[in-house]
Amino acid sequence: ALLRPLGNGADIVVETCKFGSNRNEPCGGAIVLGKGVDQSVRRKIRWWRSTTGSAPSNTYVQMWNCKLTTLHLRMHHVVQKAKTLAQWMETVPCITKVVYSGLETHASYAQSMQYTGGNGAGIIMFQLPITDRRMAFAMLDNMGVICHGTWSYADCESFVTIWEMKGTALSDQNTWFRMSVGLTPLKDIQWSLLEGMKNAKLDTANALRMLRDNVVPFRMK
């Protein structure tokens, strides 16, 4: 819906079901081959599909068809909200760093705009001055409408998880979080993030006051 990988030079694209189905009802995905892919590769994929029983049922196909009709609208809403949210997060003092490919400060901003057609993405990374694992999970457990756990629920709910980098200990650095922005209303996401940070003993008083007084620096277009 965003990257158009075949148009940007990819030969084979493997797509999972999450954003296609909106709430993960049908399980599955798709393998899409470019025009230049050799016939031997096509035969192998057809053989694999027919011998492993990976073809979806009629019910799943019908569900996919219904969900795909709104995919473009959903993704447009998600990326617009993600960009607005990332800009707002940069103004919150207790958030020490925000990484989002749709911000001009991102190292790969030009490539992101090229490959997404100027849209950006729906994933935001952000860093908080939390070195205690208990405080990190206290934040996740008190974020209102934002989900957390081991998987996301496609683009319907917004989702945050701790992003621990390999070879580093949580006590040695600020904590990174990864947010998958969903269809949750923007202000609900903002309130939920700030309430979670407040529960982790971070200073969110000024940001909460501005949000409560409806003084927010960025709004969705």
N, C-alpha and C positions, 0 to 999 in steps of 0.2 A: 504493500500500500504506500510505502514511503521510498524505499531504496531503489526500486526498479532495477534489480541486479542484472537481468539479462540485457537491458539497455546500456548498462555500464560495463559490459564486457565479460560477465560471468557465463560459463558454459552450462553448469548444473546448479540448480537452486533446490535446497531442501527446506521446506516450511513446516513448522509445527502448527498445532490446532488452536493455540490459545487465543490469539487476537482475531482469528477468523470466526470463532464461535461465540465470542463475547463473554460467555460464562463457563466455558470448558465442558458443555454438555456432550458434544461428539468428540470422541478420542481419535486422533489420527493426524494426518498431515498430507503433504504432497511433495512429489519430486517432479520438477519442471526442467525439461531439457531444451537447450538452445538449438538453433537450426544447424550449427556446425558439429554437433556431437555425432560421433561415429555410430554406424548401425550396430556394431558389435556391442557397444555399451547399451544401446536401446534394447537389444535382445536380452542381455543379462538382467536388466531391470524388469522387463516383462516376465522373464522366467521367475525371478525372485518374487514378484507380486503374485503370480499365479500359484506358486508352490508353497508359500508361507501363509496363505490365507489373509493377506493384508488388505484385500479389497473391502471397502466399507459396505455396510448394509444399506438398504434402501432408505431406512429411517434416518440414518446418519447423513446420507447424501441430501435428503430433503431439508434437514436441519441446517446443514452447511449452506445450501442455496439461499435459505431464508436469512441467515446471519450475514452472508457476504454482501447482500444488497445495501447494508448500512455501514460496511467496513470503512469506506472512504470518509464518511461523515464522522464516524467515531474517532478515527485516527487524526483527522484534522482538528477536532475538539481537544484531543489528548495533547497534541504537540503545542497547540496554542496555549493551553493551560500550563504545560510544563515550562515553557519559556517565561511566561508571566511569573510563575512560582519561583523559578531560578533567579530572576531579577529581584524579586521581593526578598528571597533568602539572603542575597548579598547585602541587604540593608539591615539584617538582624544581627546585632553586635555579638551575640553568643555563638553564632555560626562562624567558625574560623575560616572555612574555605568551602567554596561551591564549585563543582566541576560539571559543566553541562555543555554539550557540543554546539548548542544553539546560541551560546553567548560569544560575543566578539573577542572576549579575553581568552577563549579556549584555543589551545595550540593547533587543533585540527578543525577550526571553525570553517575555513574555506572548503576543505574536503567534505565536511558535513553538509554544507549548503549545496555543494555540487551533487552529492549522491542522494540527498533527500529532496532535491528540487526546491531548495530554499526554505524547507519546513522545519528542520531540526528533528529532535527525537523526543521520546517519552520517558527517558531515564535520567535521573539526577543523582549525582554523588555529592555528599556534603560531610563536613568534618565538625565535630563538637569537642570541646575540652573536657572529655570524660575519660578517666583512666581506671575507673572502678567498674568491673563487669556488672556488679549488682545495679549500679546507677544506669548503665546502658540498658539493661533489661527492664528497669523501673520505668524508663522513658517509653520503651516499646509497649509496655503493659498499660499505659495510660495515654493513648493517643486517639481516643474517641473513635472516629469513623475510619481511621487508617488501620489496615490489617497488618499483621506480622506473623511469621512462622517459617515454614520450609518451602512454601510455594505461593505464587500469586494466583489470583482468580481472573486472569486475562485482563481486559481493559476496563472492566466494570468497577471494581474496587481499586483504591490506591493502596500501595503496599510498601512497607519499609522493613529492611533487614540490616543487621550489622554486617559490615564488609571487612572481614579480617584478612589482611594481606599475608601471604605465605612468608614464613621466616621472621615474623614480628610478633611481639607479645602485646596484649591489650594494655598492660600496665606501663609499657615503655613509650606510649605515644597517645596522641588524641585519637578518638574513635571515629572511623569512617562509617557512614551509613549509605545505603543504596535505596533510592525511592523509585518505584515504578508508578508513574502518575496515571490515574484512572479517570473515570467519568464522575467521580465525587465532586460536588461543588467546590469551587476554588476557596471560598472563605471557610468552609468546613475543614479543608485540608490545613489551612493556615492556623485556625484555632486549635486543631488537633496536634499539630507539630509543636506549637508554643506550650500547650498544656503538658505535653510529654516532656519537653525540655524543662519546664518548671518543676515537674515531679522529680527530675534528675538533678535538682538543686542548681540549675543554671538561671542566670538573671534575665528574665524575659519581660520585666515590668514595663519598660518603655514600648517594646513591640506590641505587647498585649493592649496597652493603653491606646496606641495608634490604631490598632485594629478595631478596638471597641468604639473609638470615636469616628470610625470610618475614614481615617486618614491613612490611606495606603498609597505608597509611591507608584505602584503599577497596577493596571487593571487589564483584564482581557479585552482584546479588540472585538 
